[in-house]
Structure formats: structure tokens, C-alpha cells
């Protein structure tokens, strides 16, 4: 995954390989649904995890249907990136998930 995003020698503990559509919202482990997500930044892995937890709870409670949750999750991520929510990685390179081009 790191080679795919041209990240050589990622610092230990700086990233997690994450899902565009999280598994708990019906996402898959297909490579097209994965990207190296930084822990730091304006919308890092920890913030995204909290969003995923809230959305899963809403789906399970019937407050949000699964298809809407998947669409909203993806749109929030793309919107965050479009507003400058990119994250700097080693040497000041901007990391944009490959799916961000779909915005």
C-alpha cells in the first residue's frame, strides 16, 4: 500500500492502512478501498475513527440507512480533502487518497 502511494520508509506509527468505506459500514478489504491514512493532520485517523463509530451506531439504531451512511462517509472525506484537509507526510509531500480525484 505504501509503494502504491509512493511513500518510502514510512515512520513507525505514523499511518494506518485504512478503508475509504469502513468495514463496519459494508466496505471491503479490496485494494481500491484502502489507503495509508496518517494519524496526524486536520482529519487524521483518530478523527475518522470517531466518525465511523457514530455512523455505525446510527445505522444500527435505524437512524441512518446503510447506503446513505456509505455515501455520507465518502462525501465527508472528499469534502475535507477539498477544503484543504490534506495531510503533510515526510518532507512536506501532500497525501491525497487516490479516490479523492473522484470529487
N, C-alpha and C positions, 0 to 999 in steps of 0.2 A: 504494500500500500504506500509506503514512504517513497519508494522508487517511482511509482506512478505519479506522485505529486512532486517529484524532483527534490525530495528532502533527503540529503545525505547526512548520515550520522546524527539523528535527532537526539537532543539531550535527554537523558533518562528522566522519566516522569513529566515530560513537557506536553505529551499528547496522549490521547486515547484514540483508537480506531473506533469510530462511531458510525451510527446509522442515520441517513437522511430521514427516513421514516422508521422510528424506533420499533424494535421487535414487539413491545407491548401494545403498539398500535397497528400491528399487522405487517411491519416491514420484514425484509429478508436479509440474509447474510450474503446476498449476491454482491459482487464487487461494485456494481453500478450504484448500490445503495450504501457504500462505505466510503469514508474519507478520514484522514488524520486530523482530528479536532484538537486544537490547542486548549490547554486548561486556562491559560491567561487570555485576556483581551476583553473587548466590550461585550461579547456574547460567547463566553467560553463554555467549556464542557459542563461545569457545575451549574451554571445558569440554565443551560439547555436541559440538563437532567431534571431540574425542578419543574420546568415547563412540561416535560414529558410525563412526570408523575401527576401533575394537576390534570393534564388532558386524559390520562388513563383513568383517573378517578372519575372524571366527568363522563367518560364513555361507559364505565362500569355502572355508574349511578343512573344512566339513561338521560343525562342532561345534554349529551352530545352524541351524535351518531358517528360510527367509525369512519365513514368516508369523509365526513366534514372535518373530523379531527385530523386525519391524514393531510387533507388539503390545507387546513389552517396551520398545521405544524410546518409544512414545507413553505407556505407563503410567509410565515413569520421569519423563518431563517433567511429566505431570499430577501425579504424586506430589510432585515437587519443588515445584511451584506450591502444592499443597495444604498443604505443610509451611511455607509462608511464603517459598518461593523466588521470589517476585515480585521484580521489579527496579524501582527508582525511576528515573523519567525526569525530564526537566527540570521544575523546580518541585515535585518530590515526588509526582508522579502515579504511581500503580501501573500497570504494564503487565502485563496478563494476555492471553495469546493468546485469540482468540475460541473456539478449540476447548477451552480449559480449562473452560468451562462444562459440558462433557460428562462431567467427572469425577464 
